[in-house]
Every structure is written in structure tokens, then in C-alpha cells.
Amino acid sequence: MIDAETQEIFRQETEALIESLQDALLELNKTPDDAELVTQVFRDLHTLKGTGAMFGYARLAEFIHDFEAAFEAVRSGNATVTPELVEVSLKAYDLIVALLDGEDPPADRDAELKAALTAVTKGEAAAVTQSDAPAEAAHVEGEVEGWKLIFKLPPDFMEIGGNPIAMLDELIEIGGEGTVVEALTDKLPALADLKPSEMHTGWQVTLPAEASESDIRDVFMFHEDQMELSLEPILADQPAGGEITPATPTETKTSTDQQQASQAAKKPGTAKVQMRVSAERLDDIMDRVGELVIAEARLSDLAAKLENPDLMEVVENIQRLALGLRDTTMAIRLTPMSSITGRFQRLAHDLAGKTGKDFDFVIEGETTELDKTVIEKLSDPLVHILRNAVDHGLENSETRIAAGKAERGTVTLSARYSGADVLISVKDDGKGLDPDFIRQRAVERGLIAENTILTRSETFALLMEPGFSTAEQITDLSGRGVGTDVVKSTVEALRGSVEIESELGAGSTFTLRLPLTLAIIEGLLMQVGDERFTIPLAAVGGILEQPDDLRKGSEPTTVIELREKLVSIMRLREVFGCSGPVNEHPKVVLVETGDTQVGLAVDRIIGSYQTVIKQLSPIHSRLNVFSGATILGDGDVALIIDVAQLVRSQGLGNLDKEQAA
């Protein structure tokens, strides 16, 4: 049995490989003639097989061996990439994932998929004479009587724990009694220059024809990129020490030359060293950085009161170091959207097959980064939205053509920054949402009264209510009213919101508005009466003196002209019911959320500070206009305002988009 720690190492080693394998298979479905993609699939399978065998996953390694043979046939030109091959390969990929996850699928599933792979490649899986792209393979004519292998291991091979004798024993085991091993000593240095810890000897090994090329190369799987290796077939009319005839004099380079060029490009110091760190350790570091920021704020406040120049100098150094540590730690936690988009490519492929709808799936903004905690919880909400976009949103080809649309639909997943938030949208060009129909369904289900007046956005928001569905019939994809409410609850738990826009006949857009990070932000600290509040600095568009007209009213919200533009204003004193003296020089803080700009009337701007976000208690968590709280330098607590939720709670926004439904 493999212990848990070894299994975790194996999982980490294979994570990137299976992601790369799935991406390449999906791309092959679009560009079946891409030789580089075929080679990528072959190499990913080859490495997975070797890694699985090394870690004791015998069933996995055996299955991948046959999976690999199918793409070896494609590489050698004995088979072609077809939609059937891709479809079977994706099912084989699913089996690999199941085995990697520790599941135990029925044994006959392996045989069934092996037979299917053999059928789609017509059983013509031939050996390839090179490990690189088929264009560089040598042209072989005649009967193969054996293999001529020449290899030289990297100089530090033994220093890193390598065992050349074990490699030779493995080659002898593969070739059997007909294997001949000769040492190559032509590169041995003079005795005075000899370093006992370095490898100087090479080997030439002759193996019988029964030995397969893939088995021979498997011996060097983890070292082939750093060593010199040449493997050539011995033909019936060619002596054992002869050379293979290349297809053309300029077409082929020896593996040795290629390896030397590769080594020249990999000089020490040119590659970045990578380390794997558990998520729990990153969370612990982030927590400690947060406490350091709070302690630094308290020290800064104390130094300002004491007015000691020496102490202030030390505080400034600590502030600089704390800021650098915060930024570095935050950068480590940020994860690009590309880390989860691969699974959506597969989902789109499967949805096209299940629904019979032809559509293009487009991904934009894959480099957009979010906090890892946010990324981890995004997958399920996006799966629900994508399923609904295809199942409910897109029409079939006949309906689209009749409506004057392109035969193929388009679903776009995009991510972009917007102030302190990240906007992740799923857009389709389908039939759109009918607000009248949604309202009718809501009345039928008792969600609203018949005479309730709703804005367009409030009508669309009904889609997020538990149990609500517009589907006429239940399918295996949707229709039970489970999913959209899960999206809402998950996103709100991440201090985000869901926005829906749609035009009947033109499509719909579901946008998840999420905070860039859940840990530390740069915040603007404001005072309202006796209370202090913080808002994300990235959401601030400007700070102005309050106009005299604004100081006279007492309504929670109003509209005034600022910078030759009508702006909705919220008086936070009235909105939050704050008491305390009014400042002589009150301010208006202009904040932006999406396409909406509003003003917050406050008494005083205290300044910008690093703000450590602390979660509210369960009792206060329902106050969704606050995304958390922070501890100030003097030990007091300031609530962090969620600008988007605050604007929504007061019914403010762009009036041209809020037409009554």
C-alpha cells in the first residue's frame, strides 16, 4: 500500500499532466492535423505511464500503455485523428482521472476502452523511430533485426542518486540473452583531471528485435532531456555497427546533437527553481501577515502620539517591510483563471454532444488573477451557469437559422478587473430571457404577488430564488430549479454578487462580481459622526468638498450635479443612523461599481491604510452591506463597506437600465 504522503506527491506530479492531456485532446478535435498536439498527447501519456509505474499504480500504467499505442500509431502515420478517436480518448482520460483519484472502476472498463481505441485506429499501432515529432524520424526500409542504443548520462547523474548499473540491468532484462553491452571510454579525462563523482563513461547496447522501442525509452524516461541518447533500428542488410540511412541529408539530426543543444540552452542559473507549498501553509502565512499589519498600524499610531523621531524612523522601515511582505504573500495567493478553465472546455465539449447544439466556446481573460480561495469555490457556480446557457439559452441550428442568426451559437467565458473587483461573465447569443414569462412563473410559484412592481433587474434576480426554473421539461442537465440558487449562495459567501443582463432574442449575460482578495486590501478610512468605515481604495474615483446644497437635506439619498453630471448621493450618517458632531468640512467620496458611480457623503477622510479583512460573526453576517471589519491602530473596529451591496440596497444605479418589467 502507498502511504498518504506518497499519494499526495503523486497527485501533485500528475495534476499538470492530466490538465495538459485534456486540453490537447480538446484542441485536437478542432485541429486534427496538428502534429505538435499529437506529440504532446503522446508525451503526456508516456510520462503519466512512467510516473504511475514508479509510484505503484500498476493498473494505471498498463492501461495508459495501450492508450499511448493509439497515438503512437497516429505519430507514425498509420492512423489519423478523427472525432471518434478524440471521443474515445476523452473517455479513456476519464478513466485515468478516476484511477488517479483512488477510485476502483470495473475492470472490464479498461478492456472496453482498449478495444475501442484499437478499433478507431484500425489496430495499426506501429513503432516510431524517434521520440520527437514525426518529421524528424528516420526513414526505415527493410526488416528490423535489432536495436542499437548509444547513451551518455549527465555528469552529475550519481550525485543526484542515479544508478547506471540498475539501468543496464533493466536493459538486459528487456533484451534478454541477445543483449550486448559495451562501455564507451573515449571521453574519459586524464587521471589528474578525473572527478570520481562525475559520469564520464558512455555505453553502446545492442538489443534484439523483440525489445520494443517504448520499453527501451522508458528506462531513460526521467533523464532523457538531460542526457545524450541515440536509438536506431538495425536492418537485415545492415551490420550491427552500421548507420541508418536518413530520408534526406538535411532532414534528420541525431538525438545526440539535439540533446547537446538542449543542454547548452539549460546552463546553470537560467531556470527558476520551483517549490510546492501546501495551501494550509499559505493560509497560515497570510494570517500572520495580517496580524503583522495590525501590529504595525498600532505601533504607527503610538509613535505618532509620542512624536519621537527615532521611533518614527523605525516605524517607517517596518511599514515598508510589512508592505513588501504583504504584496509578496498576496502575489503567491493569486491564481490565474487558466487554472480552472480547462475543465470548462471539456464541459462545453460534453454539452455539445448531449444537447446536439453546435456552438463555439470562447474563453477571454485567462490571465486574470483571483485569490486562491475564490478560485477554488468558483468551479461549481460556473458549471451551473454554463449548463443553463447551453440548455436554456442556445437554440438548435434550425431555430437559429430561421431567426436570421448564425448556425453555430457562441458561449463566452470572460474575466476582467473592475476596480477592487473581478468580473467573471458567461455570455450566450441565444434566445435571451423573457421578463414577462419569468414574472408569470414567479407568481405561479408564489414567490411574488400578482400586483408586485419589479424593475427589470429585480425580475431577472428571481431566477436565483430556490426552486425557481423556467424549463418546460426536466432534463439530465437542468430543469429542477437546483443550481441558480446555489450560484447565488456560493457567490454571496465569497462577498460577491450575481448580475444578470438579457435581451430577448439576442442572448443573456450572467456576471459574477467578486472581490480580488479575501485577506488584505488597501482601504480608505472615513469618519461619519462617531463611527469609522473603510471602503476599498480601488473603488474610489475621487474626493470632493460637499456642496452647500447637500449639507441642508436629511434624506438618506438624493441626486445633485457634480462635475457637470447628475450623481446619486448617499448620506451615510442617515443611511447607517450615525450620531455625533458634524465636521465643518464634510466630503463626498465618489465610488464606482460596475457602470454605476455614486457619491458617499461623509464627515471626514482619515487616510488610506492597509486593511486586514476580518469576517463578521454569524450574528452580523446578514448585514450584507458590510463585507467584514478591520482592527485599527488604536484598537477600535471599523466596518468595511461593500460598495456594490450598499448601492443595491438603496436602489441606486443607471436609471436607463432599470426600466420596469
C-alpha positions in Angstrom: 0.0 0.0 0.0 1.2 3.5 -0.8 1.1 5.9 2.2 -0.9 9.1 2.1 2.1 11.4 1.8 3.4 9.5 -1.3 -0.1 9.6 -2.8 -0.2 13.4 -2.4 3.2 13.7 -4.1 2.0 11.6 -6.9 -1.2 13.7 -7.2 0.8 16.9 -7.4 3.1 15.4 -10.0 0.2 14.3 -12.3 -2.1 17.4 -11.8 -0.4 19.5 -14.6 -0.1 16.4 -16.9 -3.7 15.4 -16.9 -4.7 19.1 -17.4 -2.3 19.3 -20.4 -3.6 16.0 -21.7 -7.3 17.1 -21.6 -6.5 20.5 -23.2 -4.6 18.8 -26.1 -7.3 16.3 -26.8 -9.9 19.0 -27.0 -7.7 21.1 -29.3 -7.2 18.1 -31.5 -10.9 17.9 -32.0 -10.6 21.4 -33.7 -7.3 20.9 -35.4 -6.8 17.1 -36.1 -3.8 17.6 -38.3 -1.7 19.4 -35.7 1.4 17.1 -35.3 2.6 19.1 -32.3 -0.7 18.3 -30.4 -0.4 14.6 -31.2 3.2 14.7 -29.9 2.0 16.5 -26.7 -0.7 13.9 -26.1 1.8 11.1 -26.6 4.4 12.6 -24.3 1.8 13.4 -21.5 0.7 9.8 -21.7 4.3 8.5 -21.7 5.2 10.5 -18.6 1.9 9.5 -16.8 2.7 5.9 -17.5 6.2 6.1 -16.2 5.2 8.1 -13.1 2.3 5.7 -12.4 4.5 2.7 -12.6 7.1 4.3 -10.3 4.5 5.1 -7.7 2.9 1.6 -7.8 -0.1 2.4 -9.9 0.2 -0.8 -12.0 -3.3 -0.8 -13.4 -3.0 2.9 -14.5 0.4 2.2 -16.2 -0.9 -0.9 -18.0 -4.0 1.0 -19.3 -2.0 4.0 -20.5 0.4 1.7 -22.4 -2.5 0.8 -24.7 -3.8 4.4 -24.8 -0.3 5.6 -25.7 -0.1 3.0 -28.5 -3.1 4.6 -30.3 -1.3 7.9 -30.5 1.9 6.2 -31.4 0.0 4.9 -34.5 -1.0 8.5 -35.3 2.5 9.8 -34.9 3.8 7.1 -37.3 1.2 7.9 -39.9 -0.6 4.5 -39.6 -3.8 6.2 -38.2 -5.4 9.7 -38.2 -7.1 11.8 -35.6 -10.8 11.5 -36.0 -13.8 12.8 -33.9 -14.3 9.1 -32.9 -10.7 8.9 -31.7 -11.0 12.1 -29.6 -14.3 10.9 -28.1 -12.9 7.6 -27.0 -9.7 9.3 -25.8 -11.7 11.6 -23.6 -13.5 8.6 -22.1 -10.1 7.0 -21.5 -8.9 10.2 -19.9 -11.9 10.0 -17.5 -10.8 6.5 -16.5 -7.3 7.8 -15.8 -8.7 10.6 -13.6 -10.8 8.1 -11.7 -7.8 5.8 -11.1 -5.7 8.8 -10.0 -8.4 9.8 -7.6 -8.2 6.4 -5.9 -11.4 5.0 -7.4 -11.8 1.4 -8.5 -13.8 1.3 -11.7 -15.0 -2.1 -13.0 -12.0 -4.0 -14.6 -13.9 -4.6 -17.8 -14.0 -0.8 -18.4 -10.2 -1.0 -19.2 -10.7 -3.7 -21.7 -13.7 -2.0 -23.3 -11.8 1.3 -23.8 -8.7 -0.6 -25.1 -10.8 -2.3 -27.7 -12.4 1.0 -28.7 -9.0 2.6 -29.1 -7.8 -0.3 -31.2 -10.9 -0.1 -33.3 -10.7 3.6 -34.1 -7.0 3.3 -35.0 -7.7 0.0 -37.0 -5.2 -1.8 -34.9 -2.2 -0.3 -36.7 -0.1 0.9 -33.9 3.5 0.9 -35.2 6.7 1.8 -33.5 8.3 5.2 -34.1 12.0 5.6 -34.5 12.3 9.0 -32.7 10.8 10.4 -29.6 10.3 13.8 -31.2 7.9 14.9 -34.0 7.4 12.5 -36.9 9.1 15.0 -39.3 12.4 14.2 -37.6 12.0 10.4 -37.7 14.5 8.4 -39.7 13.2 6.7 -42.8 13.5 2.9 -42.3 13.1 0.3 -45.0 13.6 -3.4 -44.6 13.2 -5.9 -41.7 14.4 -4.7 -38.3 16.7 -7.3 -36.7 17.6 -5.4 -33.5 18.3 -2.0 -31.9 21.4 0.0 -31.5 21.4 2.2 -28.4 24.1 4.7 -27.5 23.8 6.8 -24.4 25.8 9.0 -22.1 24.3 10.1 -18.8 24.6 13.6 -17.3 27.9 14.3 -15.4 26.0 14.7 -12.0 23.9 11.6 -12.5 25.4 9.7 -9.5 25.4 12.9 -7.3 21.6 13.1 -7.6 21.1 9.4 -6.7 21.2 7.8 -10.1 22.4 4.2 -10.6 23.7 3.4 -14.1 24.2 -0.3 -13.2 20.5 -0.6 -12.5 19.7 1.0 -15.9 22.0 -1.5 -17.7 20.4 -4.4 -15.7 16.9 -3.2 -16.8 18.1 -3.0 -20.5 19.5 -6.6 -20.3 16.1 -7.7 -18.8 14.2 -6.1 -21.7 16.5 -7.6 -24.3 17.3 -10.9 -22.8 20.2 -13.1 -23.7 20.8 -11.4 -27.0 21.7 -8.1 -25.4 25.3 -6.9 -25.8 26.7 -4.1 -23.6 29.9 -2.2 -24.4 31.4 0.7 -22.4 32.5 3.9 -24.3 35.6 5.3 -22.7 36.6 7.8 -25.4 35.7 10.8 -23.3 37.5 9.8 -20.1 39.7 12.6 -18.9 43.3 12.3 -17.8 43.7 10.7 -14.4 44.8 14.0 -12.9 41.5 15.6 -14.1 39.2 12.7 -13.2 36.5 13.5 -10.7 35.2 10.3 -9.1 31.7 11.7 -8.5 31.1 12.6 -12.2 30.0 10.3 -15.0 32.4 10.1 -17.9 31.6 6.7 -19.4 29.0 6.1 -22.1 27.5 2.8 -23.3 26.6 1.2 -26.5 23.9 -1.5 -26.1 22.7 -3.8 -28.9 19.3 -5.4 -28.3 17.3 -8.0 -30.2 14.3 -7.0 -32.3 11.9 -8.5 -29.7 12.7 -5.5 -27.5 10.2 -2.7 -28.1 11.3 0.9 -28.6 8.9 2.3 -26.0 10.2 -0.2 -23.3 13.8 0.9 -24.1 13.0 4.6 -23.9 11.0 4.0 -20.6 14.4 3.2 -18.9 15.5 6.8 -19.5 12.2 8.5 -19.0 13.2 10.8 -16.2 16.7 11.7 -17.6 16.2 11.8 -21.4 16.1 15.6 -21.5 19.5 16.0 -19.8 21.4 13.2 -21.5 22.8 12.2 -24.8 20.8 9.3 -26.4 20.6 7.7 -29.8 18.3 4.7 -30.6 18.3 3.3 -34.1 17.0 0.1 -35.7 19.4 -2.5 -37.1 18.2 -3.6 -40.5 18.5 -7.1 -42.0 21.0 -5.9 -44.6 22.9 -3.6 -42.3 25.8 -4.7 -39.9 25.3 -4.1 -36.2 27.7 -1.2 -36.1 26.3 0.4 -39.3 24.4 3.7 -39.6 20.8 4.1 -40.6 20.1 5.9 -43.8 18.2 9.2 -43.3 15.4 10.2 -45.6 17.3 13.2 -46.9 20.7 14.6 -45.9 19.2 17.8 -44.4 16.1 16.3 -42.8 17.5 14.5 -39.8 19.6 15.4 -36.8 21.0 12.9 -34.4 19.5 12.7 -31.0 22.9 13.4 -29.6 23.1 16.7 -31.4 19.7 17.6 -30.2 20.5 16.7 -26.6 23.7 18.8 -26.7 21.8 21.8 -28.0 19.2 21.3 -25.3 21.9 21.1 -22.6 23.5 24.3 -23.9 20.2 26.1 -23.5 19.9 24.8 -19.9 23.0 26.3 -18.3 23.0 26.6 -14.5 21.3 29.7 -13.3 18.9 30.2 -16.3 16.0 28.3 -14.9 13.8 29.3 -12.0 13.6 26.9 -9.1 10.0 25.9 -8.3 8.7 24.7 -4.9 5.4 23.2 -3.9 3.8 24.6 -0.7 0.6 23.4 0.8 -2.4 25.7 0.8 -2.6 25.4 4.6 0.8 26.9 5.0 0.0 29.8 2.6 -3.2 30.5 4.7 -1.1 30.5 7.9 1.4 32.9 6.4 -1.4 35.2 5.2 -2.9 35.2 8.7 0.4 36.1 10.3 1.0 38.8 7.7 -2.5 40.2 8.6 -1.6 40.2 12.3 1.7 41.9 11.4 -0.2 44.7 9.5 -2.5 45.3 12.5 0.5 45.4 14.9 2.3 47.8 12.5 -0.7 50.1 12.5 -0.9 50.2 16.3 2.8 50.9 16.5 2.5 53.7 13.9 -0.4 55.2 15.9 1.6 55.0 19.1 4.7 56.6 17.5 2.6 59.5 16.2 1.4 60.2 19.7 4.9 60.1 21.2 6.4 62.2 18.4 9.7 60.5 18.8 11.8 60.9 15.6 13.9 57.8 16.2 10.8 55.7 16.8 9.1 57.2 13.7 12.2 56.1 11.6 11.9 52.6 12.8 8.1 52.6 12.2 8.7 53.7 8.6 11.1 50.9 8.0 8.6 48.4 9.5 5.8 49.8 7.3 8.0 49.4 4.2 8.9 45.8 5.0 5.3 44.9 6.0 4.0 46.3 2.8 6.6 44.4 0.7 5.8 41.2 2.7 2.1 41.7 2.2 2.4 42.3 -1.6 4.7 39.2 -2.0 2.3 37.0 0.0 -0.7 38.2 -1.9 1.0 37.5 -5.2 1.7 33.9 -4.1 -2.0 33.5 -3.2 -3.3 34.9 -6.5 -4.1 32.3 -9.1 -4.9 32.8 -12.8 -8.3 31.9 -14.2 -6.5 29.5 -16.5 -6.1 27.1 -13.6 -9.8 26.1 -13.9 -10.8 27.0 -17.5 -9.5 23.6 -18.8 -12.4 21.8 -17.2 -14.9 24.1 -18.8 -13.5 23.3 -22.2 -14.3 19.7 -21.5 -17.7 20.6 -20.1 -18.5 22.6 -23.3 -17.5 19.6 -25.4 -19.7 17.2 -23.5 -22.7 19.7 -23.5 -22.5 19.9 -27.3 -22.7 16.1 -27.5 -25.6 15.8 -25.0 -27.7 18.7 -26.3 -26.9 18.3 -30.0 -26.3 22.0 -30.3 -23.4 23.3 -32.3 -21.6 26.2 -30.6 -18.2 27.8 -30.2 -16.9 28.1 -26.6 -14.6 31.2 -26.2 -12.5 32.0 -23.1 -11.2 35.5 -22.6 -9.0 36.9 -19.8 -7.5 33.6 -18.7 -4.5 35.5 -17.1 -6.9 37.4 -14.7 -5.9 36.5 -11.2 -8.0 36.0 -8.1 -7.3 34.9 -4.6 -6.9 31.1 -4.5 -9.8 30.8 -2.0 -12.1 32.5 -4.5 -10.8 30.4 -7.5 -11.4 27.1 -5.6 -15.1 27.9 -5.0 -15.8 29.2 -8.4 -16.0 25.9 -10.3 -19.5 24.8 -9.3 -21.3 28.1 -9.9 -19.7 28.5 -13.3 -20.6 24.9 -14.2 -24.3 25.6 -13.4 -24.3 28.9 -15.4 -22.6 27.2 -18.4 -25.1 24.4 -18.4 -28.0 26.8 -18.3 -26.5 28.9 -21.1 -26.4 25.9 -23.4 -29.5 24.0 -22.3 -31.8 27.0 -21.8 -30.1 29.8 -23.7 -28.9 28.5 -27.1 -31.3 27.4 -29.7 -30.8 24.5 -32.1 -29.3 25.2 -35.6 -32.7 25.1 -37.3 -34.2 27.7 -35.0 -31.2 29.9 -35.2 -31.2 29.9 -39.0 -35.0 30.7 -39.0 -34.3 33.7 -36.7 -31.6 35.0 -39.0 -28.7 34.0 -36.7 -25.5 32.2 -37.5 -26.0 28.4 -37.5 -23.5 27.9 -34.7 -24.0 29.6 -31.3 -21.4 31.2 -29.2 -20.8 31.0 -25.4 -18.1 33.2 -24.0 -16.5 32.9 -20.6 -14.6 36.1 -19.7 -12.8 37.6 -16.7 -11.6 41.2 -16.2 -10.7 43.6 -13.4 -13.1 46.3 -12.3 -11.7 48.5 -9.6 -11.4 46.3 -6.4 -13.4 43.6 -8.0 -13.1 40.9 -10.7 -15.9 40.4 -13.1 -16.4 36.9 -14.4 -19.1 36.7 -17.1 -20.8 33.9 -19.1 -22.5 35.3 -22.2 -24.5 33.4 -24.8 -26.1 34.6 -28.1 -29.2 32.5 -27.6 -32.9 33.4 -27.2 -32.5 35.6 -24.2 -34.7 35.9 -21.1 -38.4 36.9 -21.3 -39.1 39.0 -18.2 -42.9 38.6 -18.6 -42.5 34.8 -18.6 -40.2 34.9 -15.6 -42.7 37.1 -13.7 -45.6 34.7 -14.6 -43.6 31.7 -13.3 -42.7 33.6 -10.1 -46.4 34.4 -9.5 -47.4 30.7 -10.2 -44.8 29.5 -7.6 -45.9 32.1 -5.0 -42.6 33.9 -5.0 -44.3 37.3 -5.7 -47.8 38.7 -5.6 -49.6 39.4 -8.9 -49.6 43.2 -8.3 -45.9 43.4 -7.3 -44.0 46.0 -9.3 -40.4 45.0 -10.2 -37.6 46.6 -12.1 -36.0 44.6 -15.0 -33.0 43.6 -12.9 -35.3 42.6 -9.9 -37.3 40.4 -12.3 -34.1 38.6 -13.5 -33.0 38.2 -9.9 -36.0 35.9 -9.4 -34.0 33.3 -11.4 -31.8 33.0 -8.3 -34.6 32.1 -5.9 -34.6 28.5 -4.6 -36.7 26.1 -6.7 -37.3 28.6 -9.5 -36.9 27.3 -13.0 -38.1 28.4 -16.5 -37.5 24.9 -18.1 -40.6 23.4 -19.8 -39.3 19.9 -19.1 -36.7 18.3 -16.8 -33.5 17.0 -18.5 -30.4 15.4 -17.1 -28.8 18.9 -17.4 -31.4 21.2 -15.8 -35.0 21.9 -15.0 -35.3 21.0 -11.4 -34.7 24.6 -10.1 -31.5 23.5 -8.4 -28.4 25.4 -9.4 -29.1 29.1 -9.7 -29.8 29.4 -6.0 -26.5 27.5 -5.4 -24.7 30.1 -7.6 -26.2 32.9 -5.6 -25.4 31.5 -2.1 -21.8 30.5 -3.1 -21.0 33.9 -4.6 -22.5 35.8 -1.7 -20.5 33.6 0.7 -17.4 35.0 -1.2 -18.7 38.6 -0.6 -19.7 38.8 -4.2 -22.9 39.3 -6.2 -24.6 38.0 -9.4 -25.8 40.4 -12.1 -28.0 39.3 -15.0 -28.5 41.2 -18.3 -30.5 39.9 -21.2 -32.2 41.0 -24.4 -35.0 38.8 -25.7 -33.8 37.2 -28.9 -30.2 38.3 -28.5 -28.8 36.4 -25.5 -28.0 36.7 -21.9 -25.0 37.5 -19.7 -24.5 36.3 -16.1 -21.8 38.2 -14.3 -20.2 37.2 -11.0 -18.8 40.2 -9.2 -16.1 39.0 -6.8 -13.5 40.7 -4.6 -9.9 40.4 -5.8 -8.8 39.1 -2.4 -10.4 38.0 0.8 -7.4 38.8 3.0 -5.8 42.3 2.9 -6.8 45.4 0.8 -5.7 49.0 0.6 -8.6 50.8 2.2 -9.8 54.4 2.5 -10.7 55.2 6.2 -13.6 57.6 6.6 -15.4 59.1 9.6 -19.2 59.5 9.9 -20.2 61.1 13.2 -18.6 58.9 15.9 -18.2 55.9 13.6 -15.4 55.0 11.2 -15.8 53.0 8.0 -13.5 51.6 5.3 -14.0 51.2 1.6 -11.6 49.6 -0.9 -9.3 52.3 -2.3 -9.5 50.7 -5.8 -13.3 51.6 -5.9 -12.7 55.3 -5.1 -13.0 57.6 -8.1 -12.4 60.9 -6.4 -12.9 63.0 -3.3 -14.7 66.4 -3.3 -15.9 69.0 -0.8 -19.6 68.7 -0.1 -21.7 71.3 -1.9 -23.7 73.6 0.4 -27.0 72.3 -1.0 -26.1 68.7 0.1 -25.5 69.8 3.7 -29.0 71.1 4.1 -31.0 67.9 3.4 -31.6 65.0 5.7 -32.8 62.3 3.2 -30.7 59.1 3.0 -30.3 59.5 -0.7 -30.5 62.4 -3.2 -29.3 63.5 -6.6 -27.1 66.5 -7.2 -24.9 67.9 -10.0 -21.2 67.2 -9.6 -18.7 67.9 -12.4 -21.5 68.7 -14.8 -23.1 65.3 -14.2 -26.0 64.2 -12.1 -24.8 61.8 -9.4 -26.8 59.8 -6.8 -25.6 60.7 -3.3 -25.9 58.6 -0.1 -25.7 60.4 3.2 -24.0 57.7 5.3 -25.0 59.5 8.5 -28.7 58.9 7.7 -28.2 55.5 5.9 -26.4 54.0 8.9 -28.1 56.1 11.6 -24.8 57.5 13.0 -24.7 60.1 15.7 -22.1 62.6 16.7 -20.8 66.1 15.8 -20.9 67.2 12.2 -17.5 68.1 10.7 -17.0 71.7 9.4 -15.6 70.4 6.1 -17.5 67.3 5.1 -16.6 65.4 1.9 -18.1 63.4 -0.9 -16.3 60.2 -1.9 -17.1 59.2 -5.5 -17.1 55.4 -5.8 -17.7 53.2 -8.8 -19.3 49.8 -9.0 -19.6 48.3 -12.5 -21.1 51.1 -14.7 -22.6 52.9 -11.7 -21.0 55.9 -10.0 -22.4 57.2 -6.7 -21.2 59.6 -4.0 -20.9 58.9 -0.3 -21.4 61.9 2.0 -19.1 61.6 4.9 -17.8 63.9 7.6 -14.0 63.4 7.3 -11.4 61.5 5.3 -8.8 60.0 7.7 -6.5 58.4 5.1 -5.6 55.3 3.3 -4.3 52.2 5.2 -3.6 48.6 4.7 -6.8 46.9 5.8 -6.9 43.4 7.1 -10.3 41.9 6.5 -11.9 40.1 9.4 -15.0 38.1 8.9 -18.2 39.2 10.7 -19.7 37.0 13.3 -22.7 34.7 12.3 -25.0 37.2 14.1 -23.8 40.1 11.9 -23.2 38.2 8.7 -26.7 39.1 7.3 -25.6 42.7 7.1 -24.6 42.2 3.5 -23.7 45.9 3.0 -20.6 45.2 5.1 -18.0 42.8 3.7 -16.2 42.5 7.0 -14.4 44.5 9.6 -10.8 45.6 10.4 -8.9 46.5 13.5 -7.5 50.0 13.6 -4.2 51.2 15.0 -5.9 52.4 18.3 -7.6 49.0 18.7 -11.0 50.1 17.6 -13.0 48.3 14.9 -14.1 49.8 11.6 -16.7 48.2 9.3 -15.7 47.6 5.7 -18.4 48.7 3.3 -19.3 46.5 0.3 -19.9 49.3 -2.2 -21.9 47.2 -4.7 -24.3 45.9 -2.0 -24.7 49.3 -0.5 -25.7 50.8 -3.8 -28.1 48.0 -4.5 -29.6 48.3 -1.0 -30.6 51.9 -1.7 -31.9 51.1 -5.2 -29.4 53.4 -6.9 -27.8 52.8 -10.4 -28.1 53.7 -14.0 -31.8 54.5 -14.5 -31.7 53.8 -18.2 -31.1 50.2 -17.4 -33.8 50.0 -14.7 -36.9 50.1 -16.8 -39.9 48.4 -15.2 -40.5 44.9 -16.3 
